[in-house]
Each structure stands twice: as structure tokens, then as C-alpha cells.
């Protein structure tokens, strides 16, 4: 979360795209869905949801949230999903293509 906070401070655009570095199957359809939903719904954060849980590291957020996140961290907050729920939020359903959420963390994970 500290990395996102720093990125929000230096981002020169109205939006920050947050994606995990260990998910090599992210595709343009996911990113396009986040962008489209953000434009239509006028929310602060659009985040991927697999039908059961929110995947907070797959998100598009407005950079105006910089102060909100700074305050959350300053108060000891550490759960990304908790901070997201305090914002205007829209979930993007990725249940039909869950492979975009695949994490590669160990050598055996390469056997997709």
C-alpha cells in the first residue's frame, strides 16, 4: 500500500492502474473493462472481482485518492480491501476468465 501511496503522489494523470507483477496473464480485456467501467460509473476505484472475492491488486483508481490513502495508512490501516471499501467502488466481474488473476510465485507455478 505504501507503493500505491507513493505512486498516487507522483502520478501525473487522473488515474493510476494497479496490477501485480506476478500475474503474467493479465490481458487488455481486463484493463479495458476497468477503464470502461470507470468512465461509465464515475467511481473512485474499479477493481477485479472473481465472483466471490475482490482482487485488490487489479484496479484502476483516481489519483485524487492520494490524501485518503495517506490518512488511512497514517491511522495504521494496512488492508487494501478495507481502504477500497471506504471509497466509491465498482467491481469488475472476471469470473468468466479467471486466468487473468493467475499468480506465478514459485517454480512449480510455471506449469500452467
C-alpha positions, 0 to 999 in steps of 0.5 A, a space after each residue: 500500500 505504501 507503493 500505491 501511496 507513493 505512486 498516487 503522489 507522483 502520478 501525473 494523470 487522473 488515474 493510476 492502474 494497479 496490477 501485480 507483477 506476478 500475474 503474467 496473464 493479465 490481458 487488455 480485456 481486463 484493463 479495458 473493462 476497468 477503464 470502461 467501467 470507470 468512465 461509465 460509473 464515475 467511481 473512485 476505484 474499479 477493481 477485479 472481482 472473481 465472483 466471490 472475492 475482490 482482487 485488490 491488486 487489479 484496479 484502476 483508481 483516481 489519483 485524487 485518492 492520494 490524501 485518503 490513502 495517506 490518512 488511512 495508512 497514517 491511522 495504521 490501516 494496512 488492508 487494501 480491501 478495507 481502504 477500497 471499501 471506504 471509497 466509491 467502488 465498482 467491481 469488475 466481474 472476471 469470473 468468466 476468465 479467471 486466468 487473468 488473476 493467475 499468480 506465478 510465485 514459485 517454480 512449480 507455478 510455471 506449469 500452467 
